[in-house]
Amino acid sequence: MIPSQFEYHRPADMAGALAVLAEHGDDARVLAGGHSLIPMMKLRMADVPHLIDLQDIEALKGIKIAGGQITIGAMTTQHELIADTALHAAAPIIREASLQIADPQVRYMGTIGGNVANGDPGNDMPGLMQCLDAQFTLEGAEGKRTVPARDFYEAAYMTERDDEEILTQISFAVQQGGYAYEKQKRKIGDYATAACAVSITKENGTVTAASVAMTNLSDTPVFSEAANAVLVGTSCDTADIKAAVAAALEDIDPTEDNRGPVAFKKHVAGIIIKRAIERAASRA
């Protein structure tokens, strides 16, 4: 289908983008990679009189690693995340997850900011950012503010971002310990039936820190404090992992759709969470 008529804006800087947002309010939306918004516009599920393309804003691009902190501009593409060798050394789970997003054509245009800001429960990066305890920087007419990824998602497509704010960057600490991103999907390019990001740190064979977050198993990404608590202080043996999986499954609330009924999704989730914890522990 063809979208409704809209006016296209392509500002050169953040001031220009924020000015258009302030002028048109609810009638304006920002465009990052466009893989979610454009299809919705074509299907007439989204009416956007003013479309603001962020492609020309250089300040929203790039990857910086300094002082044990990683900062990624919101308009950095999935392909750039995969190709950056310094980022791979500092946070290898980013590359592991990005390689499982859609296909190369999508990854050349899809951005990390668009993936996390949209609030789509099927997107891979929101759960991963919760696992990494990332911070999202939002900028609006009243200035900048930072929101933890673990507090950002309220419901499907509903987030802490105000309509007149733009997500500008994502930051998190250089990764320590073992990691894994496991994902089950029906075919290349599809959303996950279930996915799980895990980070585990060990000292003398004992888990000192654990972070388990899940994708597309509720209307928001799920950060499982219960699973983390089960793992910390253990050797992460078979019984420990089984207990952590059981705790994580208590936190999810999947719904039936074309990827399967609820019982199937819970079964798949159990397998994916177990694999992710096992692989992260083996790398710790």
Secondary structure, 3 states (H helix, E strand, C coil): CCCCCCEEECCCCHHHHHHHHHHHHHHEEEECCCCCHHHHHHCCCCCCCEEEECCCCHHHCCEEEECCEEEEECCCEHHHHHHCHHHHHHCHHHHHHHCCCCCHHHHHHCEHHHHHHCCCCCCHHHHHHHHCCCEEEEEECCEEEEEEHHHHEEECCEECCCCCCEEEEEEEECCCCEEEEEEEECCCCCCEEEEEEEEEEEECCEEEEEEEEEECCCCCCEECHHHHHHHCCCCCCHHHHHHHHHHHHHHCCCCCECCECHHHHHHHHHHHHHHHHHHHHHHC
